[in-house]
Amino acid sequence: MGANILVAGGAGYIGSHVCKMLKKMGFNVFIYDNLSHGYKFLAKYGEFVLGDVGDRRQLELVLKNYKIDVVMHFCAFIEVGESVQNPRKYYDNNLYNTINLVDTMLDCGVNKLIFSSTAAVYGMPERVPIDEDDKKDPINPYGRTKWMIEQVLKDYSDAHGLRYVAFRYFNAAGADPEGELGEAHDPETHLIPLVLDAALGIRKSIKIFGTDYPTSDGTCIRDYIHVNDLADAHIKGVEYLLNGNPSNYFNLGNGKGFSVREIIDTVKKVTGKDFPVEEVERRPGDPALLIAKSEKAKKVLGWEPKYGIEEIITHAWNWHKKLKGVES
Ligand code: UDP
């Protein structure tokens, strides 16, 4: 019998891919989602429970009734710009509701948590690739909520018997290689799906936010990591906790950077489509370079990312056409 896993936010982009992989590995999967940003059609690998991480009574029922062993927590707002405009929304959900979730877990005797953190905890990094112990100095409320929670988790781990793994994702991208799941943000702000919209002609052009960065071609460089590689790390994180290991935190990235122009060129190559590219002002708050050092996850968890940028974009493209109801 596999362990019982509660996937809070299992109807979202990364959570849904994790559910599918958990199921394949023989775990019992329970999806807990309020569907504010997730979709029922993505919640197909696990038993679905409608609920909010801020709802203590509903959480208690689920944790106890399903005898949950490990909680995975993907319920967070992720838009940097919105977090600057409306920090209250972010502190309320990403910070307050997460503390509520962890308190409720501990009160119900559940002490194992996988937490979704982000490269945004590093802010403007002093060097790349970024090591886990490099300075944390988030530059927007979104990154601050994630870093605050990591500190709360550490304190709870030291004092209250919580055991957690925090994963700091770099740029999650790609889609289920079997074409059943993928990204469906509304509104969409991420580069790859927006470029794919331009390839489909749904968007008349793609805008490059800033061409005067101190990088090889003047555009920002990011470390894009396939969502299934992220999912694989989560499975390894669950096993790590179930095997009695101590709390830990890991970067998850490929360790390779691609510029915005390189992403656009790769989309053109993979899709065989051409589309207009506009060069516009920088988007406030974007660091020039974000590249992960993920040696720790490799060493401690035995994780090895499998997918390169062309596969990431190919899988994203296959999903994107399906999502938009367009065959080309
Ligand atoms: N970007 C861009 N045009 C867009 C969307 C994003 O040039 O329409 C750039 C953005 O400035 C950043 C990179 O693409 O340098 C990745 O942005 P995304 O929002 O996908 O992820 P982030 O790195 O902000 O988490």
Residues whose N, C-alpha, C, O or C-beta is under 5 A from the ligand:
A	BS01	UDP	T189 H190 L191 I192 L194 K207 I208 F209 C220 R222 V260 R283 D286
